């Protein structure tokens, strides 16, 4: 599960950097920014996936994937493919949790009717 944490940490970092922008004056052309509210939302989604163990993280991963898809027009073109690919990859790697096994309440082999003890017929 280390890959998931590393991928999500990198994605969260990319979202924060893209949302905040840089302060360097060396850039002739400012880099496009992800709106700060969206960057915070997607970073929180990614953190939820990273902090949830095993198959329980599936719900958070699907939420991250859905939020990226639903907000794709708000994401600058240069980040779209990377973010969408990362969200899809994480969601596809986390398996669904299996439902709990149903207990069999029927008769079990060798457990037929019991004879009443202590009664002389």
N, C-alpha and C positions, 0 to 999 in steps of 0.2 A: 504494500500500500504506500510505499515511499514515493513512487512515481506520481501518485495522485497529489500528495502534499507538495512535492516539488513543482509540479505543473500548476497547481492552484496558487502557490506562493508567487511563482513567476507571473501568472496572469493577474493576480491582485496587485503586484508591484507595477506591472505595465498599465493597469487601469489607473492607479494613483498618479503615476508619472504623466500619463496622457491627459488625465483630468486636471492636473495642476499646471502642466506646461513647464517650461524651463525658464531660468532667469539669465541664461547666457546671452550676451550681446553679440556673439559671433555668428548667430544664425541670421542670414540675410532674409530668409522667408520664415515667418513663424509657423511652427508645426501645428497641425489641426489638433484641437482638444476635444476630448469626450466631455460632455457637460458634467460638471462636478456632482450633481445629484445622481446622475446615472452611474458615474464611476463609483460613487459610494455604495449604491445599491448592488452593483455587480460584484464589487469587492466583498461586501457582506455576504452575498450568495456564495461566492467562492470560499470564504472563510467557514461558512456553515457546512459546506461539503467536506472541507479538509478536517474539520473538528468532529465529524460524526463517523464512528467506526463502522466498517463492513457494509452490509447491504442496507443498513438503516440510512446511509448517505444517499441512496438512490433518489429519494423524494427531493432532497436539497439539490442534487445534480440536475434533475429534470426541471426544477424551478429556475436554476441558473440558465439552463439551455433555453427555456421558454422566455425568460427575461431578455436574453441576448437577441433571440429571434424577434420578439415583439418591439424591441427598441433599435433594430438594425438601422433604421433611417436616421437615428440620432447619433450613430457612431460614424466618425469620419471614415471615408473609403479606405484609407491606408491601414486601419485597424480591423476592419470588418472580417476579412478572411481568417486572420489569426485568432480573433476572439470566438468566432463561430466554430472554427475547427476545434479549438480547445474545449469549448462547451460541449460540442457533439462527442468528442473523444471521451471526455470524463463521463458523460451520461451513458455512453455505450459500454464502458468498462465496468460499471458498477452493477452487479446482478440484482434482480428483484429478490426480496426475501421470500423464502418458501413459507406457505401457510403452515400453522401448527398441525401436527398429525392428529387426526381424530381418533379418539379412544374407542375401542370396540367394546360395547356394553352388552353384546350378545353372549350366548353360552359359550364357554370355552371347552375345549377338548378335555375330557376327563372330569368335568364338573357337572355331572348330571344331577338328578334328584338325590338328595341325601337321605340315607336311612335314619329313622328315628332310633336313637339309642336309649337303652334302659327300659324298654318296654318288652315284656314277654308276651308273645302271641301264641 
